[in-house]
Amino acid sequence: MLGIVSAALEGQGAVIVARLPIAETIAAIKSADAAMALVIVGPELPAVDRAMVLAAIAPLAVARAPRRLCALDIGHHAAEADVVAVARFLAGAKSTTGQVLVVGG
């Protein structure tokens, strides 16, 4: 999924896949230099870890300002085309930050 989303954004932002340990995901978000960072939270994360990452998006977006931060909460039944469409939408929505959009939930 990372490769597909990265290719779809065509350099419009950094793509970060949430993984364990969560502290490394948070560090990657904080250190991303791109004007827009998109966090992909997949269904493989345990429920508690998933909830922690998703809850952290809004406060991290405030900390990253004026750089943008958004996330995709990917469900088990998410179609690749839907994930790409939502990623492109967020990349193009220049005044959007701190949002989490659910795909295939």
N, C-alpha and C positions, 0 to 999 in steps of 0.2 A: 504494500500500500504506500509505503514511503516513496518509493521510486516513481510511482504513478502520480502522486500528489505533487512531488517536487517538480516533475516534468511539466505538469499542468500549470503550475504557478510561474514557470519560465523566469526564474530569478526575481520574482516580486517579493519574496520573503523567505525566511528560514522555516524549515519544517522540522519539528521536534516530535519524536514518538515517545510517549510516556511509557516508562518501564521501571522495573524494580532495580535497585532501591529508589524510592520516590525522591530522596534527597538529591540524587544525580539528575533527575528530570528537572527539579526546581533549579539546580545549579545551571543546567543547560539553558533554561528559560532566562535566567538572570544574566547570563553571559552572551546571549545572542545579540549580535551587533546590527542585524538587519532592521530596517524601518518597520517591518511587520514580521511577527513570529506566529506561526500556526502550530498548535499542539494537537497531535492526534492521540486520542485516548481510546484504545481498542478494547474489545470485549474480553481479551485474554487477561487483563489485570484483575486481581481479586477485588471484590466489591468495595471493601473499605479503602483500599489504596486508590481505586478509581474515584471514589467519592472525595478523597482528600485532594487529588489533583484537580478535579473539577471545581471544588470549593476554593482552591487557591488562585484560579484564573483571574477573577476580578481584582483582588488585592495586588497581584503581581502586575496586572495591567496598569494600575495606578503607579506602582513603583517604576515601571518601564517608561512611563510617559516622558516625552512625546512620542516615543516609539510604540507601535501598536502590538497587542497580544490578543489572539482569539484561539478558540479550541473547537475541535470536532469530537463529539461523543459518538463513537461508531458502535452501532448495535450489531448483533450476530447476523442479521439479514440485510445488511447494507450492500447495495449494489455499487460497484466501482464507479459507474457513471454518475450516480447520485453524490458520492463522496467528492469526485472531481468537480462537479457543478457547484457544490456548497463551498468547497475550498476556493474556487475562482470567485464566487460571490463575495466571500469575506476579504479576499485579496483586493478586490475592486472597490469595496465599501470603505473609502478612505477615512470616514469619520467614525468608524466602528472599532471599538476596542473593549476588551473585557467580556466579550460575548462567548457563550458556549452554545453551539447548535447541534442538535441531535440528528443523526442520520441513520435510518434503518432500525430505529428503536422500537 
